[in-house]
């Protein structure tokens, strides 16, 4: 099974990237605020702020695989 991991600290998500790139969308489930970033091995970071709430993280890899995760701040 393939997994993708990200860590949240001080408003920034940091991803472990094994792909050439991942298109990442993060949506605050309560407000609808959406953040989109292309993540690469050279830039595995994404700023999403510190707004409390539940977030859905969707990653689309260069291999056309989709991974979905959840974060509560």
PDB file of N, H, CA, C and O in Angstrom:
ATOM      1  N   UNK A   1       0.839  -1.183   0.000  1.00  0.00           N
ATOM      2  CA  UNK A   1       0.000   0.000   0.000  1.00  0.00           C
ATOM      3  C   UNK A   1       0.883   1.245   0.000  1.00  0.00           C
ATOM      4  O   UNK A   1       1.856   1.330   0.750  1.00  0.00           O
ATOM      5  N   UNK A   2       0.538   2.188  -0.833  1.00  0.00           N
ATOM      6  H   UNK A   2      -0.252   2.119  -1.442  1.00  0.00           H
ATOM      7  CA  UNK A   2       1.279   3.438  -0.943  1.00  0.00           C
ATOM      8  C   UNK A   2       0.666   4.449   0.019  1.00  0.00           C
ATOM      9  O   UNK A   2      -0.556   4.561   0.114  1.00  0.00           O
ATOM     10  N   UNK A   3       1.508   5.176   0.723  1.00  0.00           N
ATOM     11  H   UNK A   3       2.501   5.085   0.646  1.00  0.00           H
ATOM     12  CA  UNK A   3       1.038   6.213   1.634  1.00  0.00           C
ATOM     13  C   UNK A   3       1.771   7.512   1.360  1.00  0.00           C
ATOM     14  O   UNK A   3       2.917   7.515   0.908  1.00  0.00           O
ATOM     15  N   UNK A   4       1.113   8.580   1.633  1.00  0.00           N
ATOM     16  H   UNK A   4       0.183   8.577   2.000  1.00  0.00           H
ATOM     17  CA  UNK A   4       1.738   9.902   1.601  1.00  0.00           C
ATOM     18  C   UNK A   4       1.544  10.483   2.989  1.00  0.00           C
ATOM     19  O   UNK A   4       0.481  10.327   3.589  1.00  0.00           O
ATOM     20  N   UNK A   5       2.568  11.152   3.501  1.00  0.00           N
ATOM     21  H   UNK A   5       3.432  11.278   3.014  1.00  0.00           H
ATOM     22  CA  UNK A   5       2.525  11.686   4.853  1.00  0.00           C
ATOM     23  C   UNK A   5       2.750  13.190   4.814  1.00  0.00           C
ATOM     24  O   UNK A   5       3.561  13.690   4.034  1.00  0.00           O
ATOM     25  N   UNK A   6       2.021  13.904   5.666  1.00  0.00           N
ATOM     26  H   UNK A   6       1.362  13.498   6.300  1.00  0.00           H
ATOM     27  CA  UNK A   6       2.304  15.320   5.851  1.00  0.00           C
ATOM     28  C   UNK A   6       2.224  15.643   7.335  1.00  0.00           C
ATOM     29  O   UNK A   6       1.533  14.971   8.101  1.00  0.00           O
ATOM     30  N   UNK A   7       2.935  16.671   7.716  1.00  0.00           N
ATOM     31  H   UNK A   7       3.496  17.217   7.094  1.00  0.00           H
ATOM     32  CA  UNK A   7       3.009  17.120   9.104  1.00  0.00           C
ATOM     33  C   UNK A   7       2.605  18.580   9.158  1.00  0.00           C
ATOM     34  O   UNK A   7       2.968  19.362   8.279  1.00  0.00           O
ATOM     35  N   UNK A   8       1.858  18.950  10.180  1.00  0.00           N
ATOM     36  H   UNK A   8       1.563  18.315  10.894  1.00  0.00           H
ATOM     37  CA  UNK A   8       1.420  20.333  10.362  1.00  0.00           C
ATOM     38  C   UNK A   8       2.132  20.947  11.550  1.00  0.00           C
ATOM     39  O   UNK A   8       2.208  20.346  12.622  1.00  0.00           O
ATOM     40  N   UNK A   9       2.664  22.168  11.349  1.00  0.00           N
ATOM     41  H   UNK A   9       2.603  22.655  10.478  1.00  0.00           H
ATOM     42  CA  UNK A   9       3.243  22.926  12.456  1.00  0.00           C
ATOM     43  C   UNK A   9       3.220  24.401  12.103  1.00  0.00           C
ATOM     44  O   UNK A   9       3.688  24.802  11.037  1.00  0.00           O
ATOM     45  N   UNK A  10       2.674  25.204  13.002  1.00  0.00           N
ATOM     46  H   UNK A  10       2.294  24.878  13.868  1.00  0.00           H
ATOM     47  CA  UNK A  10       2.680  26.665  12.883  1.00  0.00           C
ATOM     48  C   UNK A  10       2.166  27.159  11.529  1.00  0.00           C
ATOM     49  O   UNK A  10       2.749  28.070  10.941  1.00  0.00           O
ATOM     50  N   UNK A  11       1.075  26.561  11.032  1.00  0.00           N
ATOM     51  H   UNK A  11       0.601  25.821  11.510  1.00  0.00           H
ATOM     52  CA  UNK A  11       0.459  27.040   9.805  1.00  0.00           C
ATOM     53  C   UNK A  11       1.027  26.468   8.518  1.00  0.00           C
ATOM     54  O   UNK A  11       0.618  26.873   7.430  1.00  0.00           O
ATOM     55  N   UNK A  12       1.963  25.533   8.623  1.00  0.00           N
ATOM     56  H   UNK A  12       2.296  25.204   9.507  1.00  0.00           H
ATOM     57  CA  UNK A  12       2.620  24.978   7.435  1.00  0.00           C
ATOM     58  C   UNK A  12       2.479  23.462   7.418  1.00  0.00           C
ATOM     59  O   UNK A  12       2.735  22.793   8.419  1.00  0.00           O
ATOM     60  N   UNK A  13       2.064  22.925   6.262  1.00  0.00           N
ATOM     61  H   UNK A  13       1.855  23.468   5.449  1.00  0.00           H
ATOM     62  CA  UNK A  13       2.081  21.486   6.032  1.00  0.00           C
ATOM     63  C   UNK A  13       3.387  21.130   5.333  1.00  0.00           C
ATOM     64  O   UNK A  13       3.781  21.795   4.375  1.00  0.00           O
ATOM     65  N   UNK A  14       4.053  20.094   5.803  1.00  0.00           N
ATOM     66  H   UNK A  14       3.733  19.554   6.581  1.00  0.00           H
ATOM     67  CA  UNK A  14       5.272  19.588   5.177  1.00  0.00           C
ATOM     68  C   UNK A  14       4.997  18.157   4.736  1.00  0.00           C
ATOM     69  O   UNK A  14       4.572  17.323   5.535  1.00  0.00           O
ATOM     70  N   UNK A  15       5.241  17.882   3.465  1.00  0.00           N
ATOM     71  H   UNK A  15       5.586  18.559   2.816  1.00  0.00           H
ATOM     72  CA  UNK A  15       4.926  16.579   2.877  1.00  0.00           C
ATOM     73  C   UNK A  15       6.184  15.754   2.663  1.00  0.00           C
ATOM     74  O   UNK A  15       7.251  16.297   2.376  1.00  0.00           O
ATOM     75  N   UNK A  16       6.055  14.435   2.803  1.00  0.00           N
ATOM     76  H   UNK A  16       5.188  13.994   3.037  1.00  0.00           H
ATOM     77  CA  UNK A  16       7.085  13.522   2.328  1.00  0.00           C
ATOM     78  C   UNK A  16       6.714  13.223   0.878  1.00  0.00           C
ATOM     79  O   UNK A  16       5.636  12.696   0.603  1.00  0.00           O
ATOM     80  N   UNK A  17       7.609  13.563  -0.043  1.00  0.00           N
ATOM     81  H   UNK A  17       8.484  13.991   0.181  1.00  0.00           H
ATOM     82  CA  UNK A  17       7.287  13.495  -1.474  1.00  0.00           C
ATOM     83  C   UNK A  17       8.165  12.458  -2.153  1.00  0.00           C
ATOM     84  O   UNK A  17       9.392  12.559  -2.141  1.00  0.00           O
ATOM     85  N   UNK A  18       7.520  11.459  -2.745  1.00  0.00           N
ATOM     86  H   UNK A  18       6.523  11.377  -2.754  1.00  0.00           H
ATOM     87  CA  UNK A  18       8.223  10.450  -3.527  1.00  0.00           C
ATOM     88  C   UNK A  18       7.915  10.604  -5.016  1.00  0.00           C
ATOM     89  O   UNK A  18       8.463   9.876  -5.844  1.00  0.00           O
ATOM     90  N   UNK A  19       7.050  11.538  -5.349  1.00  0.00           N
ATOM     91  H   UNK A  19       6.605  12.129  -4.676  1.00  0.00           H
ATOM     92  CA  UNK A  19       6.618  11.753  -6.721  1.00  0.00           C
ATOM     93  C   UNK A  19       7.359  12.954  -7.304  1.00  0.00           C
ATOM     94  O   UNK A  19       8.012  13.704  -6.578  1.00  0.00           O
ATOM     95  N   UNK A  20       7.251  13.127  -8.624  1.00  0.00           N
ATOM     96  H   UNK A  20       6.721  12.517  -9.213  1.00  0.00           H
ATOM     97  CA  UNK A  20       7.806  14.328  -9.230  1.00  0.00           C
ATOM     98  C   UNK A  20       7.073  15.556  -8.734  1.00  0.00           C
ATOM     99  O   UNK A  20       7.669  16.609  -8.508  1.00  0.00           O
ATOM    100  N   UNK A  21       5.769  15.404  -8.569  1.00  0.00           N
ATOM    101  H   UNK A  21       5.284  14.549  -8.752  1.00  0.00           H
ATOM    102  CA  UNK A  21       4.968  16.494  -8.010  1.00  0.00           C
ATOM    103  C   UNK A  21       3.644  15.938  -7.521  1.00  0.00           C
ATOM    104  O   UNK A  21       3.227  14.849  -7.913  1.00  0.00           O
ATOM    105  N   UNK A  22       2.997  16.698  -6.666  1.00  0.00           N
ATOM    106  H   UNK A  22       3.336  17.583  -6.347  1.00  0.00           H
ATOM    107  CA  UNK A  22       1.628  16.429  -6.222  1.00  0.00           C
ATOM    108  C   UNK A  22       0.874  17.744  -6.241  1.00  0.00           C
ATOM    109  O   UNK A  22       1.386  18.763  -5.776  1.00  0.00           O
ATOM    110  N   UNK A  23      -0.331  17.729  -6.772  1.00  0.00           N
ATOM    111  H   UNK A  23      -0.746  16.901  -7.149  1.00  0.00           H
ATOM    112  CA  UNK A  23      -1.208  18.873  -6.673  1.00  0.00           C
ATOM    113  C   UNK A  23      -2.028  18.673  -5.407  1.00  0.00           C
ATOM    114  O   UNK A  23      -2.786  17.709  -5.296  1.00  0.00           O
ATOM    115  N   UNK A  24      -1.874  19.596  -4.443  1.00  0.00           N
ATOM    116  H   UNK A  24      -1.259  20.379  -4.533  1.00  0.00           H
ATOM    117  CA  UNK A  24      -2.520  19.444  -3.140  1.00  0.00           C
ATOM    118  C   UNK A  24      -3.566  20.537  -2.967  1.00  0.00           C
ATOM    119  O   UNK A  24      -3.301  21.720  -3.180  1.00  0.00           O
ATOM    120  N   UNK A  25      -4.760  20.108  -2.575  1.00  0.00           N
ATOM    121  H   UNK A  25      -4.975  19.147  -2.402  1.00  0.00           H
ATOM    122  CA  UNK A  25      -5.846  21.030  -2.246  1.00  0.00           C
ATOM    123  C   UNK A  25      -6.218  20.801  -0.794  1.00  0.00           C
ATOM    124  O   UNK A  25      -6.452  19.668  -0.374  1.00  0.00           O
ATOM    125  N   UNK A  26      -6.271  21.880  -0.028  1.00  0.00           N
ATOM    126  H   UNK A  26      -6.081  22.801  -0.369  1.00  0.00           H
ATOM    127  CA  UNK A  26      -6.670  21.814   1.376  1.00  0.00           C
ATOM    128  C   UNK A  26      -7.889  22.713   1.543  1.00  0.00           C
ATOM    129  O   UNK A  26      -7.847  23.900   1.220  1.00  0.00           O
ATOM    130  N   UNK A  27      -8.978  22.134   2.053  1.00  0.00           N
ATOM    131  H   UNK A  27      -9.012  21.170   2.316  1.00  0.00           H
ATOM    132  CA  UNK A  27     -10.206  22.903   2.235  1.00  0.00           C
ATOM    133  C   UNK A  27     -10.645  22.877   3.694  1.00  0.00           C
ATOM    134  O   UNK A  27     -10.729  21.818   4.315  1.00  0.00           O
ATOM    135  N   UNK A  28     -10.919  24.055   4.223  1.00  0.00           N
ATOM    136  H   UNK A  28     -10.851  24.916   3.719  1.00  0.00           H
ATOM    137  CA  UNK A  28     -11.493  24.160   5.566  1.00  0.00           C
ATOM    138  C   UNK A  28     -12.955  23.743   5.448  1.00  0.00           C
ATOM    139  O   UNK A  28     -13.741  24.404   4.770  1.00  0.00           O
ATOM    140  N   UNK A  29     -13.316  22.650   6.105  1.00  0.00           N
ATOM    141  H   UNK A  29     -12.677  22.112   6.656  1.00  0.00           H
ATOM    142  CA  UNK A  29     -14.648  22.079   5.961  1.00  0.00           C
ATOM    143  C   UNK A  29     -15.747  23.005   6.476  1.00  0.00           C
ATOM    144  O   UNK A  29     -16.897  22.884   6.055  1.00  0.00           O
ATOM    145  N   UNK A  30     -15.417  23.916   7.370  1.00  0.00           N
ATOM    146  H   UNK A  30     -14.483  24.014   7.712  1.00  0.00           H
ATOM    147  CA  UNK A  30     -16.426  24.796   7.953  1.00  0.00           C
ATOM    148  C   UNK A  30     -16.594  26.104   7.181  1.00  0.00           C
ATOM    149  O   UNK A  30     -17.715  26.580   7.001  1.00  0.00           O
ATOM    150  N   UNK A  31     -15.484  26.685   6.725  1.00  0.00           N
ATOM    151  H   UNK A  31     -14.574  26.299   6.871  1.00  0.00           H
ATOM    152  CA  UNK A  31     -15.554  27.989   6.055  1.00  0.00           C
ATOM    153  C   UNK A  31     -15.514  27.888   4.540  1.00  0.00           C
ATOM    154  O   UNK A  31     -15.927  28.817   3.846  1.00  0.00           O
ATOM    155  N   UNK A  32     -15.018  26.758   4.013  1.00  0.00           N
ATOM    156  H   UNK A  32     -14.683  26.003   4.577  1.00  0.00           H
ATOM    157  CA  UNK A  32     -14.871  26.610   2.570  1.00  0.00           C
ATOM    158  C   UNK A  32     -13.595  27.225   2.031  1.00  0.00           C
ATOM    159  O   UNK A  32     -13.318  27.112   0.837  1.00  0.00           O
ATOM    160  N   UNK A  33     -12.799  27.882   2.892  1.00  0.00           N
ATOM    161  H   UNK A  33     -13.024  27.974   3.862  1.00  0.00           H
ATOM    162  CA  UNK A  33     -11.524  28.432   2.436  1.00  0.00           C
ATOM    163  C   UNK A  33     -10.681  27.310   1.836  1.00  0.00           C
ATOM    164  O   UNK A  33     -10.568  26.231   2.418  1.00  0.00           O
ATOM    165  N   UNK A  34     -10.091  27.570   0.670  1.00  0.00           N
ATOM    166  H   UNK A  34     -10.184  28.446   0.197  1.00  0.00           H
ATOM    167  CA  UNK A  34      -9.355  26.539  -0.052  1.00  0.00           C
ATOM    168  C   UNK A  34      -7.958  27.037  -0.381  1.00  0.00           C
ATOM    169  O   UNK A  34      -7.769  28.189  -0.772  1.00  0.00           O
ATOM    170  N   UNK A  35      -6.983  26.152  -0.217  1.00  0.00           N
ATOM    171  H   UNK A  35      -7.137  25.216   0.100  1.00  0.00           H
ATOM    172  CA  UNK A  35      -5.589  26.427  -0.540  1.00  0.00           C
ATOM    173  C   UNK A  35      -5.132  25.379  -1.546  1.00  0.00           C
ATOM    174  O   UNK A  35      -5.442  24.196  -1.400  1.00  0.00           O
ATOM    175  N   UNK A  36      -4.396  25.812  -2.567  1.00  0.00           N
ATOM    176  H   UNK A  36      -4.145  26.772  -2.685  1.00  0.00           H
ATOM    177  CA  UNK A  36      -3.912  24.892  -3.598  1.00  0.00           C
ATOM    178  C   UNK A  36      -2.420  25.157  -3.814  1.00  0.00           C
ATOM    179  O   UNK A  36      -1.987  26.305  -3.908  1.00  0.00           O
ATOM    180  N   UNK A  37      -1.650  24.080  -3.889  1.00  0.00           N
ATOM    181  H   UNK A  37      -2.002  23.147  -3.813  1.00  0.00           H
ATOM    182  CA  UNK A  37      -0.196  24.213  -4.076  1.00  0.00           C
ATOM    183  C   UNK A  37       0.319  22.995  -4.825  1.00  0.00           C
ATOM    184  O   UNK A  37      -0.186  21.886  -4.645  1.00  0.00           O
ATOM    185  N   UNK A  38       1.326  23.203  -5.664  1.00  0.00           N
ATOM    186  H   UNK A  38       1.736  24.103  -5.810  1.00  0.00           H
ATOM    187  CA  UNK A  38       2.047  22.089  -6.284  1.00  0.00           C
ATOM    188  C   UNK A  38       3.236  21.776  -5.394  1.00  0.00           C
ATOM    189  O   UNK A  38       4.095  22.627  -5.162  1.00  0.00           O
ATOM    190  N   UNK A  39       3.279  20.552  -4.900  1.00  0.00           N
ATOM    191  H   UNK A  39       2.582  19.860  -5.088  1.00  0.00           H
ATOM    192  CA  UNK A  39       4.327  20.103  -3.990  1.00  0.00           C
ATOM    193  C   UNK A  39       5.342  19.286  -4.775  1.00  0.00           C
ATOM    194  O   UNK A  39       4.968  18.410  -5.554  1.00  0.00           O
ATOM    195  N   UNK A  40       6.625  19.570  -4.572  1.00  0.00           N
ATOM    196  H   UNK A  40       6.929  20.282  -3.939  1.00  0.00           H
ATOM    197  CA  UNK A  40       7.706  18.837  -5.245  1.00  0.00           C
ATOM    198  C   UNK A  40       8.746  18.432  -4.201  1.00  0.00           C
ATOM    199  O   UNK A  40       8.712  18.925  -3.074  1.00  0.00           O
ATOM    200  N   UNK A  41       9.668  17.542  -4.563  1.00  0.00           N
ATOM    201  H   UNK A  41       9.696  17.142  -5.479  1.00  0.00           H
ATOM    202  CA  UNK A  41      10.742  17.209  -3.623  1.00  0.00           C
ATOM    203  C   UNK A  41      11.573  18.436  -3.214  1.00  0.00           C
ATOM    204  O   UNK A  41      12.093  18.490  -2.100  1.00  0.00           O
ATOM    205  N   UNK A  42      11.696  19.420  -4.120  1.00  0.00           N
ATOM    206  H   UNK A  42      11.274  19.376  -5.026  1.00  0.00           H
ATOM    207  CA  UNK A  42      12.454  20.634  -3.800  1.00  0.00           C
ATOM    208  C   UNK A  42      11.650  21.636  -2.976  1.00  0.00           C
ATOM    209  O   UNK A  42      12.226  22.485  -2.296  1.00  0.00           O
ATOM    210  N   UNK A  43      10.331  21.541  -3.034  1.00  0.00           N
ATOM    211  H   UNK A  43       9.863  20.851  -3.587  1.00  0.00           H
ATOM    212  CA  UNK A  43       9.469  22.452  -2.269  1.00  0.00           C
ATOM    213  C   UNK A  43       8.305  21.653  -1.683  1.00  0.00           C
ATOM    214  O   UNK A  43       7.197  21.682  -2.219  1.00  0.00           O
ATOM    215  N   UNK A  44       8.557  20.937  -0.577  1.00  0.00           N
ATOM    216  H   UNK A  44       9.457  20.913  -0.141  1.00  0.00           H
ATOM    217  CA  UNK A  44       7.528  20.073   0.010  1.00  0.00           C
ATOM    218  C   UNK A  44       6.644  20.779   1.045  1.00  0.00           C
ATOM    219  O   UNK A  44       6.099  20.119   1.930  1.00  0.00           O
ATOM    220  N   UNK A  45       6.492  22.105   0.953  1.00  0.00           N
ATOM    221  H   UNK A  45       6.935  22.641   0.235  1.00  0.00           H
ATOM    222  CA  UNK A  45       5.783  22.878   1.970  1.00  0.00           C
ATOM    223  C   UNK A  45       4.543  23.541   1.397  1.00  0.00           C
ATOM    224  O   UNK A  45       4.452  23.817   0.201  1.00  0.00           O
ATOM    225  N   UNK A  46       3.577  23.789   2.301  1.00  0.00           N
ATOM    226  H   UNK A  46       3.651  23.564   3.273  1.00  0.00           H
ATOM    227  CA  UNK A  46       2.365  24.483   1.918  1.00  0.00           C
ATOM    228  C   UNK A  46       1.847  25.254   3.125  1.00  0.00           C
ATOM    229  O   UNK A  46       1.621  24.676   4.188  1.00  0.00           O
ATOM    230  N   UNK A  47       1.659  26.559   2.959  1.00  0.00           N
ATOM    231  H   UNK A  47       1.842  27.028   2.096  1.00  0.00           H
ATOM    232  CA  UNK A  47       1.126  27.376   4.046  1.00  0.00           C
ATOM    233  C   UNK A  47      -0.399  27.339   4.004  1.00  0.00           C
ATOM    234  O   UNK A  47      -1.009  27.592   2.965  1.00  0.00           O
ATOM    235  N   UNK A  48      -1.013  27.019   5.157  1.00  0.00           N
ATOM    236  H   UNK A  48      -0.518  26.813   6.001  1.00  0.00           H
ATOM    237  CA  UNK A  48      -2.475  27.010   5.234  1.00  0.00           C
ATOM    238  C   UNK A  48      -2.989  27.863   6.389  1.00  0.00           C
ATOM    239  O   UNK A  48      -4.200  27.968   6.583  1.00  0.00           O
ATOM    240  N   UNK A  49      -2.109  28.460   7.142  1.00  0.00           N
ATOM    241  H   UNK A  49      -1.125  28.375   6.984  1.00  0.00           H
ATOM    242  CA  UNK A  49      -2.537  29.315   8.237  1.00  0.00           C
ATOM    243  C   UNK A  49      -2.824  28.534   9.506  1.00  0.00           C
ATOM    244  O   UNK A  49      -2.555  27.336   9.597  1.00  0.00           O
ATOM    245  N   UNK A  50      -3.380  29.246  10.489  1.00  0.00           N
ATOM    246  H   UNK A  50      -3.598  30.219  10.414  1.00  0.00           H
ATOM    247  CA  UNK A  50      -3.603  28.657  11.807  1.00  0.00           C
ATOM    248  C   UNK A  50      -5.070  28.717  12.226  1.00  0.00           C
ATOM    249  O   UNK A  50      -5.379  28.531  13.403  1.00  0.00           O
ATOM    250  N   UNK A  51      -5.971  28.971  11.292  1.00  0.00           N
ATOM    251  H   UNK A  51      -5.720  29.122  10.336  1.00  0.00           H
ATOM    252  CA  UNK A  51      -7.406  29.042  11.599  1.00  0.00           C
ATOM    253  C   UNK A  51      -7.890  27.701  12.146  1.00  0.00           C
ATOM    254  O   UNK A  51      -7.759  26.678  11.475  1.00  0.00           O
ATOM    255  N   UNK A  52      -8.448  27.695  13.357  1.00  0.00           N
ATOM    256  H   UNK A  52      -8.554  28.526  13.903  1.00  0.00           H
ATOM    257  CA  UNK A  52      -8.960  26.436  13.907  1.00  0.00           C
ATOM    258  C   UNK A  52     -10.069  25.863  13.024  1.00  0.00           C
ATOM    259  O   UNK A  52     -10.850  26.604  12.426  1.00  0.00           O
ATOM    260  N   UNK A  53     -10.122  24.550  12.954  1.00  0.00           N
ATOM    261  H   UNK A  53      -9.488  23.948  13.439  1.00  0.00           H
ATOM    262  CA  UNK A  53     -11.178  23.895  12.190  1.00  0.00           C
ATOM    263  C   UNK A  53     -10.735  22.541  11.685  1.00  0.00           C
ATOM    264  O   UNK A  53      -9.626  22.080  11.954  1.00  0.00           O
ATOM    265  N   UNK A  54     -11.638  21.917  10.944  1.00  0.00           N
ATOM    266  H   UNK A  54     -12.539  22.292  10.726  1.00  0.00           H
ATOM    267  CA  UNK A  54     -11.360  20.625  10.314  1.00  0.00           C
ATOM    268  C   UNK A  54     -11.084  20.869   8.839  1.00  0.00           C
ATOM    269  O   UNK A  54     -11.797  21.626   8.181  1.00  0.00           O
ATOM    270  N   UNK A  55     -10.049  20.227   8.328  1.00  0.00           N
ATOM    271  H   UNK A  55      -9.469  19.613   8.863  1.00  0.00           H
ATOM    272  CA  UNK A  55      -9.616  20.417   6.954  1.00  0.00           C
ATOM    273  C   UNK A  55      -9.575  19.076   6.220  1.00  0.00           C
ATOM    274  O   UNK A  55      -9.241  18.046   6.806  1.00  0.00           O
ATOM    275  N   UNK A  56      -9.916  19.104   4.938  1.00  0.00           N
ATOM    276  H   UNK A  56     -10.187  19.941   4.462  1.00  0.00           H
ATOM    277  CA  UNK A  56      -9.760  17.945   4.070  1.00  0.00           C
ATOM    278  C   UNK A  56      -8.572  18.213   3.154  1.00  0.00           C
ATOM    279  O   UNK A  56      -8.503  19.255   2.502  1.00  0.00           O
ATOM    280  N   UNK A  57      -7.642  17.271   3.109  1.00  0.00           N
ATOM    281  H   UNK A  57      -7.698  16.424   3.639  1.00  0.00           H
ATOM    282  CA  UNK A  57      -6.440  17.388   2.287  1.00  0.00           C
ATOM    283  C   UNK A  57      -6.557  16.377   1.161  1.00  0.00           C
ATOM    284  O   UNK A  57      -6.695  15.180   1.412  1.00  0.00           O
ATOM    285  N   UNK A  58      -6.503  16.851  -0.087  1.00  0.00           N
ATOM    286  H   UNK A  58      -6.391  17.823  -0.292  1.00  0.00           H
ATOM    287  CA  UNK A  58      -6.579  15.982  -1.254  1.00  0.00           C
ATOM    288  C   UNK A  58      -5.297  16.142  -2.066  1.00  0.00           C
ATOM    289  O   UNK A  58      -4.926  17.253  -2.443  1.00  0.00           O
ATOM    290  N   UNK A  59      -4.623  15.019  -2.332  1.00  0.00           N
ATOM    291  H   UNK A  59      -4.924  14.116  -2.026  1.00  0.00           H
ATOM    292  CA  UNK A  59      -3.371  15.020  -3.088  1.00  0.00           C
ATOM    293  C   UNK A  59      -3.570  14.241  -4.382  1.00  0.00           C
ATOM    294  O   UNK A  59      -4.006  13.091  -4.349  1.00  0.00           O
ATOM    295  N   UNK A  60      -3.255  14.852  -5.515  1.00  0.00           N
ATOM    296  H   UNK A  60      -2.900  15.787  -5.542  1.00  0.00           H
ATOM    297  CA  UNK A  60      -3.277  14.188  -6.806  1.00  0.00           C
ATOM    298  C   UNK A  60      -1.834  14.105  -7.281  1.00  0.00           C
ATOM    299  O   UNK A  60      -1.199  15.136  -7.505  1.00  0.00           O
ATOM    300  N   UNK A  61      -1.299  12.880  -7.440  1.00  0.00           N
ATOM    301  H   UNK A  61      -1.815  12.043  -7.258  1.00  0.00           H
ATOM    302  CA  UNK A  61       0.104  12.712  -7.793  1.00  0.00           C
ATOM    303  C   UNK A  61       0.306  12.757  -9.302  1.00  0.00           C
ATOM    304  O   UNK A  61      -0.649  12.728 -10.078  1.00  0.00           O
ATOM    305  N   UNK A  62       1.575  12.828  -9.696  1.00  0.00           N
ATOM    306  H   UNK A  62       2.351  12.851  -9.066  1.00  0.00           H
ATOM    307  CA  UNK A  62       1.923  12.788 -11.112  1.00  0.00           C
ATOM    308  C   UNK A  62       1.578  11.441 -11.742  1.00  0.00           C
ATOM    309  O   UNK A  62       1.540  11.329 -12.967  1.00  0.00           O
ATOM    310  N   UNK A  63       1.325  10.416 -10.924  1.00  0.00           N
ATOM    311  H   UNK A  63       1.356  10.507  -9.928  1.00  0.00           H
ATOM    312  CA  UNK A  63       0.915   9.096 -11.396  1.00  0.00           C
ATOM    313  C   UNK A  63      -0.615   8.977 -11.462  1.00  0.00           C
ATOM    314  O   UNK A  63      -1.153   7.891 -11.681  1.00  0.00           O
ATOM    315  N   UNK A  64      -1.308  10.114 -11.269  1.00  0.00           N
ATOM    316  H   UNK A  64      -0.872  10.995 -11.091  1.00  0.00           H
ATOM    317  CA  UNK A  64      -2.770  10.198 -11.286  1.00  0.00           C
ATOM    318  C   UNK A  64      -3.421   9.388 -10.160  1.00  0.00           C
ATOM    319  O   UNK A  64      -4.528   8.875 -10.317  1.00  0.00           O
ATOM    320  N   UNK A  65      -2.725   9.279  -9.024  1.00  0.00           N
ATOM    321  H   UNK A  65      -1.825   9.696  -8.896  1.00  0.00           H
ATOM    322  CA  UNK A  65      -3.278   8.657  -7.829  1.00  0.00           C
ATOM    323  C   UNK A  65      -3.826   9.759  -6.926  1.00  0.00           C
ATOM    324  O   UNK A  65      -3.244  10.840  -6.831  1.00  0.00           O
ATOM    325  N   UNK A  66      -4.940   9.481  -6.269  1.00  0.00           N
ATOM    326  H   UNK A  66      -5.412   8.603  -6.346  1.00  0.00           H
ATOM    327  CA  UNK A  66      -5.539  10.447  -5.358  1.00  0.00           C
ATOM    328  C   UNK A  66      -5.470   9.909  -3.931  1.00  0.00           C
ATOM    329  O   UNK A  66      -5.816   8.760  -3.656  1.00  0.00           O
ATOM    330  N   UNK A  67      -5.008  10.784  -3.031  1.00  0.00           N
ATOM    331  H   UNK A  67      -4.727  11.718  -3.255  1.00  0.00           H
ATOM    332  CA  UNK A  67      -4.936  10.453  -1.598  1.00  0.00           C
ATOM    333  C   UNK A  67      -5.722  11.528  -0.858  1.00  0.00           C
ATOM    334  O   UNK A  67      -5.601  12.715  -1.162  1.00  0.00           O
ATOM    335  N   UNK A  68      -6.524  11.108   0.110  1.00  0.00           N
ATOM    336  H   UNK A  68      -6.623  10.144   0.356  1.00  0.00           H
ATOM    337  CA  UNK A  68      -7.319  12.052   0.886  1.00  0.00           C
ATOM    338  C   UNK A  68      -7.021  11.843   2.368  1.00  0.00           C
ATOM    339  O   UNK A  68      -6.956  10.713   2.851  1.00  0.00           O
ATOM    340  N   UNK A  69      -6.841  12.958   3.077  1.00  0.00           N
ATOM    341  H   UNK A  69      -6.894  13.876   2.683  1.00  0.00           H
ATOM    342  CA  UNK A  69      -6.605  12.900   4.511  1.00  0.00           C
ATOM    343  C   UNK A  69      -7.336  14.041   5.190  1.00  0.00           C
ATOM    344  O   UNK A  69      -7.924  14.906   4.542  1.00  0.00           O
ATOM    345  N   UNK A  70      -7.282  14.020   6.514  1.00  0.00           N
ATOM    346  H   UNK A  70      -6.804  13.317   7.041  1.00  0.00           H
ATOM    347  CA  UNK A  70      -8.013  15.009   7.304  1.00  0.00           C
ATOM    348  C   UNK A  70      -7.093  15.585   8.380  1.00  0.00           C
ATOM    349  O   UNK A  70      -6.207  14.901   8.893  1.00  0.00           O
ATOM    350  N   UNK A  71      -7.322  16.844   8.704  1.00  0.00           N
ATOM    351  H   UNK A  71      -8.042  17.400   8.287  1.00  0.00           H
ATOM    352  CA  UNK A  71      -6.522  17.539   9.712  1.00  0.00           C
ATOM    353  C   UNK A  71      -7.464  18.369  10.566  1.00  0.00           C
ATOM    354  O   UNK A  71      -8.362  19.030  10.044  1.00  0.00           O
ATOM    355  N   UNK A  72      -7.263  18.337  11.866  1.00  0.00           N
ATOM    356  H   UNK A  72      -6.533  17.800  12.290  1.00  0.00           H
ATOM    357  CA  UNK A  72      -8.003  19.213  12.761  1.00  0.00           C
ATOM    358  C   UNK A  72      -7.017  20.117  13.483  1.00  0.00           C
ATOM    359  O   UNK A  72      -6.083  19.649  14.135  1.00  0.00           O
ATOM    360  N   UNK A  73      -7.240  21.411  13.356  1.00  0.00           N
ATOM    361  H   UNK A  73      -7.998  21.791  12.827  1.00  0.00           H
ATOM    362  CA  UNK A  73      -6.373  22.402  14.006  1.00  0.00           C
ATOM    363  C   UNK A  73      -7.130  22.973  15.185  1.00  0.00           C
ATOM    364  O   UNK A  73      -6.609  23.833  15.896  1.00  0.00           O
TER     365      UNK A  73
END
